[in-house]
Amino acid sequence: MKNNWQTKKIGQAILEDKESKIQQWQTEINEILKDVEDLLYSNYQAEELEKIIKSNIFVQRNIGTFWEHYKLNLTYFLVSKIWHQIDEDSDSLSLINLLNDLKYNYSLVTKGWWLAQSNLLTAETFEEKFGNISLDPNIVDQDIQDLKQATNEIKNMRHKRIAHTDKNRELYSEISHTKIINAIDQIEKLVIKYFLLLTQSGRNGLTPIPDDWLLAFTKEWISNEK
C-alpha cells in the first residue's frame, strides 16, 4: 500500500504533466493564431486593392496581366496558408493537429480549471462552447469534421497543383474565391474558439489592425521626369 508521501508525489506528478500539456497547447494556439493573422491580413489587403481597381476606370483598363498574375499568386499563397492549418503530419504545428490532441486528452481541460483562470469567465460560456464538466470530445470532433469539410477542395488543389503538377490533370486548376473565403472563415472561427478555451482571452476577429499602406496609392508611382 502506498503511503501518504508516495500518493502525494504521484498526485504532484500528474498535476505537473497536466500543466505541461496545457502550456504546450497554449504555445501552439498562439503560434497558430499568428499564422492565421498573416493569412487574414493578406486576404484583407487583396480585397482592398480590388476596391481601388474597381473604383478607377483608368486602372481597370491598364492593369491587365498584372492583376491576373497577382490573383493567381494570391490564390496559391492563401491555399498554402490554409494548408498550414490542416496538415496532419505528426511534425506539423497545425490547427487540426491541436484539435486532435485536445480530442484525445480532453479530460485535462476541465470547467473548474478554466473558471479558475479568471474571474471574468462564466460556467455558462464553458458549457455552451466546450462541454459540461470537461471539454467534450464530441464537440472537438465535430469541429474537426467541419474544418475538413470546409477545406477538402483546397487540400486537393494543394496536392495536385501547388505541391506538384498532377500528370493526369483530372483536377481543375482553379478554385472559387468563395470556397477559399469559407475555409478562411472556418479556420478563423475555430482559432478564436480554442484561443478562448486555452488562454481565456476573447477575440472578435483575427485580422490585424491595418497600417496606412493605402496612402501609397494616392500618389503617382511612376514619374516621367528624367
N, C-alpha and C positions, 0 to 999 in steps of 0.2 A: 504494500500500500504506500502511495506517495505521501510524504509528509507535507506540512503546510508550506515549507520553504520551496520544495520541488513544484508544488502546484502553483505557487506564486511566480516562479521562474517561467513555467510553461505559459501561464497567462500573459506574462510580460512579453514573451517571445511572439505570441500570437498577435498582441497589440502592436508590437513593432513591425511585424510583417504587414499588418493591415495599413498602418500609417505609411509604410514604404510604398505599398502598392498604390494607395491613393495619391501620394506625392508624384509617383510615376505618371499616373493618369492626368494629374494637374499640369505637369510639364508638357505632356503630349497635347492636351487640348489647347494650351497656349501657343504651341508651335503650329498646330493645325489652324488655329484662328488667324495667325499672321499670314499663312499661305493663302487662306480664303480671302482675307482682306485684299491681298495683291490681285487675286482673281477678280474680285468685285470692282476694284478701282480701275483695272484695265478695261473692263466692260463699260464702266461709267464713262471713262474718257472717250471710248469709241462712240458711245451714244451721243455725247456732247459734240463730238466732231461731226457726226452725221447731221445734227441740227444746224451747225454752221453751214455745211454744204447745201442743205435743203433751203436755207434762207437766202442764199446768194446765187442768182442766176448765172453770173459770170463764172463762179467757181464750178457750178454744176456742168457747165458747157466745156470746161477745160481741165477738169481733174482726171477724167478718163481712166487710163490704165493704172494710175497711182492708187485710186480708190479701190479698184478691183483687187489689186495686189495687196493693199493694206487689209482688206476684209478677209482675204484668204489666209494671210499670216495671222490675223487676229483669231480666226476660227481655229487654226492649228494650235495657237497659244492657249486658248480657252479650253480646248479639248485636252491638251496636255495637263493643264492645271486641274481640271476636273478629275483626270486620271490619278493625280496625286492622292485624291481622297477616296478612290475606290480600288486602289491597288491592294490586293490581298496577299502579296508576297510577304513572307514572315519577317523580312528585313525592312519592310516599308513602314514609315510613320504615316499612317493614313486614318481618316475618319472611320472607315469601315473596320479596320483592324482594332481601333479603340472600342468601337461598339461591340465587336465580337468578344473582346476581353472583358468588357463590362457585363455582357450577357452571361458569360461562364463564371464570373466572380461577383455576381450581383449581390450576394449576401453581405459583402463588405460595406456596401453603401446603404446605411440604414436611415430611416427617418430621424431617429434620435441623434445620430451623428450630424446629419445635415442641419437640423434645427439648432444644435449646439454651436454651430459656426458663426451665427449672427442672430441678434435679437430682432432683426428686421424680417426674418423668414417666418413663414406660417406652415402649419401642418397641412392646411388645405391645398396650398400650392404644391407641396410634395405629392400628396395623394392624387391630385388632378393630373400631374405631369409624369410622375415616376412610379407610383405604386403605394401600397398601404404601409406595411411595417418596414419593408426594404425595397430597393429597386426591383421592379417586376421584370423578369427576363422576357416575358411575352411582349411587353411594351418595347423593349430594346429590339427584339426580333422583328417586330412589325416595322420599326424604323429602318432596320437593315433591309428588309424586303422593299420598302418604299424607295429607299436610296438606289437599290439595284434596278428597280423598275424604271426610275426616272433617268438612269444613266446607261441603260443597256445598249442603245444605239450608239451612244458616244463611245462606249467601251469597244464596240465592234469597229467603229471608224478608226479609233486609235490603233488597234491591232492591224487593220487591213490597209490603212492609208498613211499613217503618220510614222508608226514604228518601222514599217516597211511597206513596200508595194506588193499587194497580193497578185500573183500571176494570173489567176483565173478571172480577176476583175469582176467578180459577181456582185460585190458590194459597191453601190453607187458612192462616188467620192464626195458628195456634198451632203450636208445635214442642215435641216432648217434651223434658223436662229431661234425660233420659238422653243425647240427641244433643248437647245443649249441653255436658254434662259430658264426653262423649267428645271433643268438639272442644277443650275446655279442656285435657284431659289430653294430647292430641296436641301442642298448642302448647307446653305446659309441658315435655314430653319433649324436643322439638326445641330449645327455647331453652336448656335445660340442656346438651344435647349440643354445640351450637355455641358456647355460652359457654365450655365446656371447650376446644374447639378454638382459639378466638381469644384467650382470656385465660389459658388453662392453669389455671383455677380450677374446682374441682368443687363442685357443688351437689346436695344430695339432694332438695330441693324449693324452690319459689319463694314459698310463702305466707309473708308476713312474720309475725314473732312478734307475737301479739295483745297489745294492752294490756288494761286491766281494765274494758273497756266493759260487760261483763256485770254488773258490780256495780250499775249503774244500775237493773237490772231487779229488784233485791232490795228496793227501797224503793217506797213508794206515790208515784205521779207526780202524781195529782190529789187535792188536799185539799178537803174540804167546809168548812173553816174560812173565815169571812168576814174 
